[in-house]
Amino acid sequence: MIGGDAAGMSAASQARRLRGPDELEIVAFERGHFTSFSACGIPYWVGGDVDERDQLIARTPEEHRARDIDLRMRTEVTEIDVAGGRVRARDVDSGDESWTSYDKLVIATGARPIRPDMPGVDAPGVHGVQTLDDGQALIDSLTRTRGRRAVVVGAGYIGVEMAEALIKRGYEVTVVNRGSEPMSTLDPDMGRLVHEAMEGMGITMVDDAEVTKVHTGEDGRVRAVATEDAEYPADVVILGIGVRPETALAKAAGLPLGAHAGLLTDLSMRVRGHENIWAGGDCVEVLDLVSGQERHIALGTHANKHGQVIGTNVGGGYATFPGVVGTAVSKVCDLEIARTGLREKDARRAGLQFETVTIESTSRAGYYPNASPMTVKMLAERRTGRLLGVQIVGREGAGKRVDIAAVALTAGMTVEQMTALDLGYAPPFSPVWDPVLVAARKASTAVRQGS
Amino acid sequence: MIGGDAAGMSAASQARRLRGPDELEIVAFERGHFTSFSACGIPYWVGGDVDERDQLIARTPEEHRARDIDLRMRTEVTEIDVAGGRVRARDVDSGDESWTSYDKLVIATGARPIRPDMPGVDAPGVHGVQTLDDGQALIDSLTRTRGRRAVVVGAGYIGVEMAEALIKRGYEVTVVNRGSEPMSTLDPDMGRLVHEAMEGMGITMVDDAEVTKVHTGEDGRVRAVATEDAEYPADVVILGIGVRPETALAKAAGLPLGAHAGLLTDLSMRVRGHENIWAGGDCVEVLDLVSGQERHIALGTHANKHGQVIGTNVGGGYATFPGVVGTAVSKVCDLEIARTGLREKDARRAGLQFETVTIESTSRAGYYPNASPMTVKMLAERRTGRLLGVQIVGREGAGKRVDIAAVALTAGMTVEQMTALDLGYAPPFSPVWDPVLVAARKASTAVRQGS
């Protein structure tokens, strides 16, 4: 196993469940200090919702070793010799290198954050938030710094979650974003709702702006970030621009990569064309079941599923990962943001004709306390009425409603079929027509009238 | 339209949307004082979560009339003359009767609460909670009464919701229940969790007990209820035993009723064998898509869907209501209770071989604040692995997760297919494996091992 995080160690654990140490020797290489940690939890640790780093560690190296996994920490695999069936690994501290042979190989090298190539990006006070070490460095930096101005570069999931974390720590937060609206995984009209809500929380939103330089003070620490047009004072800067698959090793070994630089696998997470090599987690591309195209989505829940599937197959069973529909949910303070399936531009790119509807509803019966507004946007294919995608922006109770659409997408339902879905109803949980059904009704009407 | 509540008036409104008054004359008869009200909201009005009765009225008689619906309030239909295409209606106040002819008839007569035939059941202080008048009478009674002891008869949805309402009003609440556990729509093992949680709220739970008598004081008002074995002092008694379809009128007219005394319809909600008569809401039986059998489920969300479908068909369009999977969600204080599909006894009755699994998980990532425990039970058909049912008992965030299973049931998914569902994940919303997926994984393993 190359990589000791979600995908790699899930695979190791599952394989071990199926095959004892007499039947299967498992060696896992991890170049960092931690195994099986929740990177998704870092914003909540920084924001103070989670007290201690160790709460984010699902399983420690010792726990893995207690299950007869030969886990080699701080050991980086530097070469895969596919023909020879072996990997070369280097002890990060000593620099010693050695070869280890394998019958079966699992690549779970994850992703690495995109770090813009600009002056000052390596200055103290500029932080990424991918690893627990990153998180600790940021928390230390925030504790040391007296200033209270933070700039978040990027307005995707990490960007908005870090904006919340910094708000909770009492910072004045500016989010600088290259796109026309935050959350480019939504259509711009839905991103606009996020923009407005974040401004309502006192966050300064700068759209259509690329950070080109980090200015440092006399002490060498960040003091501002600059775009082409403006300068934003900053005592701390968070980079949340996104990640790329960490596949240099796989590429050098001649393994197949896709258009997004992720490893390409088959249904059982086997690397294409390689009988005894599997790959999963943030380093692979996954099939989008709605568009039929490969995508790169770095998300812990997929990594865990991949690991489970790989471990079953490595352990001699059979399991598959059919693909994704692109579901994601996030929040900034009390704003919940969710999406699944195709955006308008994805649908256009896929050559689909479609109808788009947007509705306003509430999370509970209108008369019930704390019924909060939500906006649901739905895309349906024009002639067939097939559901293509859903986006939701609202408050408490809005986000996880996207699961209804995620299952419907997986099942290939039409929006008309969705109008009859038997969803849970009681006044504290939903209006008598669930907001997703209200959207489905409107989409169904649009499809009928449009066809 | 016979009946001016959810099904009837939804049908009237939808038909009017499709056909103007020049094309379609719509007459609606309602024997009560209100139209289109939320009976499901009454417990929250009694409990004080909803301030005023009128908040529960979605649309008043005046609003319906403004849409050119000839709504005749306090007018009870006493006979349907199917052969003659006419109904006889009586003015409840004056007693005057007259015939009205129809080209198309919609029966939406609802359900009536089961009122046990026992001494004292009509005494002051004994209340049903089906109509707004019932709710007002109860609130008046609670306001007048000095005593603080309440007995709720029945531990289904209405029973547990009324228990919450009375707790909120500061009553000592006893729930007397005929079944072995509360919530007989769950399997007893899951009902047990509800029992324990309700006891934890200070509610006295009396299972396996049938109320046989209401004792009254010298003032004629209720003072206690008696079972075979015991007596429970009561200053107020709520009857929440369930409802039966209100189909005496339909039966007298020779229309087809099912085993549960509900009207039988086809896919378009037409009464079977009658080209120009539709029926919907609490007075009909619906097809259970999982068992293939007819059931009677009184639920506002179904009634609204029926009305929508009927209105479309009456208005000259075409719409269908395929059936239900039996989804329901409820809460008692902070306990959320949800179910969909078949219970063990339903599956046995349907002659199915099945596996049952139960898992414990949490509503959010374990390290995230307010991650609350939940129990998920899942039934899967033995050889096919087809999902048969899900029951959930937990706290905030538990209940609406049942929608995932409701959609999967509708789509006929297997539990193995469910393990790959792309559900929304982020630490504030879910563990990395959503509890429903954890159950699906365990069920999938059980199916593999069992087959």
Boltz contact constraints between the chains, C-beta under 6 A:
constraints:
  - contact:
      token1: [A, 40]
      token2: [B, 427]
      max_distance: 6.0
  - contact:
      token1: [A, 41]
      token2: [B, 367]
      max_distance: 6.0
  - contact:
      token1: [A, 41]
      token2: [B, 427]
      max_distance: 6.0
  - contact:
      token1: [A, 44]
      token2: [B, 427]
      max_distance: 6.0
  - contact:
      token1: [A, 49]
      token2: [B, 369]
      max_distance: 6.0
  - contact:
      token1: [A, 50]
      token2: [B, 367]
      max_distance: 6.0
  - contact:
      token1: [A, 55]
      token2: [B, 367]
      max_distance: 6.0
  - contact:
      token1: [A, 300]
      token2: [B, 432]
      max_distance: 6.0
  - contact:
      token1: [A, 301]
      token2: [B, 425]
      max_distance: 6.0
  - contact:
      token1: [A, 301]
      token2: [B, 432]
      max_distance: 6.0
  - contact:
      token1: [A, 304]
      token2: [B, 432]
      max_distance: 6.0
  - contact:
      token1: [A, 322]
      token2: [B, 420]
      max_distance: 6.0
  - contact:
      token1: [A, 324]
      token2: [B, 422]
      max_distance: 6.0
  - contact:
      token1: [A, 325]
      token2: [B, 422]
      max_distance: 6.0
  - contact:
      token1: [A, 327]
      token2: [B, 422]
      max_distance: 6.0
  - contact:
      token1: [A, 327]
      token2: [B, 424]
      max_distance: 6.0
  - contact:
      token1: [A, 329]
      token2: [B, 424]
      max_distance: 6.0
  - contact:
      token1: [A, 329]
      token2: [B, 426]
      max_distance: 6.0
  - contact:
      token1: [A, 329]
      token2: [B, 429]
      max_distance: 6.0
  - contact:
      token1: [A, 330]
      token2: [B, 426]
      max_distance: 6.0
  - contact:
      token1: [A, 331]
      token2: [B, 428]
      max_distance: 6.0
  - contact:
      token1: [A, 338]
      token2: [B, 424]
      max_distance: 6.0
  - contact:
      token1: [A, 367]
      token2: [B, 41]
      max_distance: 6.0
  - contact:
      token1: [A, 367]
      token2: [B, 50]
      max_distance: 6.0
  - contact:
      token1: [A, 367]
      token2: [B, 55]
      max_distance: 6.0
  - contact:
      token1: [A, 369]
      token2: [B, 49]
      max_distance: 6.0
  - contact:
      token1: [A, 399]
      token2: [B, 429]
      max_distance: 6.0
  - contact:
      token1: [A, 400]
      token2: [B, 424]
      max_distance: 6.0
  - contact:
      token1: [A, 400]
      token2: [B, 429]
      max_distance: 6.0
  - contact:
      token1: [A, 402]
      token2: [B, 424]
      max_distance: 6.0
  - contact:
      token1: [A, 403]
      token2: [B, 404]
      max_distance: 6.0
  - contact:
      token1: [A, 403]
      token2: [B, 423]
      max_distance: 6.0
  - contact:
      token1: [A, 403]
      token2: [B, 424]
      max_distance: 6.0
  - contact:
      token1: [A, 404]
      token2: [B, 403]
      max_distance: 6.0
  - contact:
      token1: [A, 404]
      token2: [B, 407]
      max_distance: 6.0
  - contact:
      token1: [A, 406]
      token2: [B, 422]
      max_distance: 6.0
  - contact:
      token1: [A, 406]
      token2: [B, 423]
      max_distance: 6.0
  - contact:
      token1: [A, 407]
      token2: [B, 404]
      max_distance: 6.0
  - contact:
      token1: [A, 407]
      token2: [B, 407]
      max_distance: 6.0
  - contact:
      token1: [A, 407]
      token2: [B, 408]
      max_distance: 6.0
  - contact:
      token1: [A, 408]
      token2: [B, 407]
      max_distance: 6.0
  - contact:
      token1: [A, 411]
      token2: [B, 411]
      max_distance: 6.0
  - contact:
      token1: [A, 420]
      token2: [B, 322]
      max_distance: 6.0
  - contact:
      token1: [A, 421]
      token2: [B, 407]
      max_distance: 6.0
  - contact:
      token1: [A, 422]
      token2: [B, 324]
      max_distance: 6.0
  - contact:
      token1: [A, 422]
      token2: [B, 325]
      max_distance: 6.0
  - contact:
      token1: [A, 422]
      token2: [B, 327]
      max_distance: 6.0
  - contact:
      token1: [A, 422]
      token2: [B, 406]
      max_distance: 6.0
  - contact:
      token1: [A, 423]
      token2: [B, 403]
      max_distance: 6.0
  - contact:
      token1: [A, 423]
      token2: [B, 406]
      max_distance: 6.0
  - contact:
      token1: [A, 424]
      token2: [B, 327]
      max_distance: 6.0
  - contact:
      token1: [A, 424]
      token2: [B, 329]
      max_distance: 6.0
  - contact:
      token1: [A, 424]
      token2: [B, 338]
      max_distance: 6.0
  - contact:
      token1: [A, 424]
      token2: [B, 400]
      max_distance: 6.0
  - contact:
      token1: [A, 424]
      token2: [B, 402]
      max_distance: 6.0
  - contact:
      token1: [A, 424]
      token2: [B, 403]
      max_distance: 6.0
  - contact:
      token1: [A, 425]
      token2: [B, 301]
      max_distance: 6.0
  - contact:
      token1: [A, 426]
      token2: [B, 329]
      max_distance: 6.0
  - contact:
      token1: [A, 426]
      token2: [B, 330]
      max_distance: 6.0
  - contact:
      token1: [A, 427]
      token2: [B, 40]
      max_distance: 6.0
  - contact:
      token1: [A, 427]
      token2: [B, 41]
      max_distance: 6.0
  - contact:
      token1: [A, 427]
      token2: [B, 44]
      max_distance: 6.0
  - contact:
      token1: [A, 428]
      token2: [B, 331]
      max_distance: 6.0
  - contact:
      token1: [A, 429]
      token2: [B, 329]
      max_distance: 6.0
  - contact:
      token1: [A, 429]
      token2: [B, 399]
      max_distance: 6.0
  - contact:
      token1: [A, 429]
      token2: [B, 400]
      max_distance: 6.0
  - contact:
      token1: [A, 432]
      token2: [B, 300]
      max_distance: 6.0
  - contact:
      token1: [A, 432]
      token2: [B, 301]
      max_distance: 6.0
  - contact:
      token1: [A, 432]
      token2: [B, 304]
      max_distance: 6.0
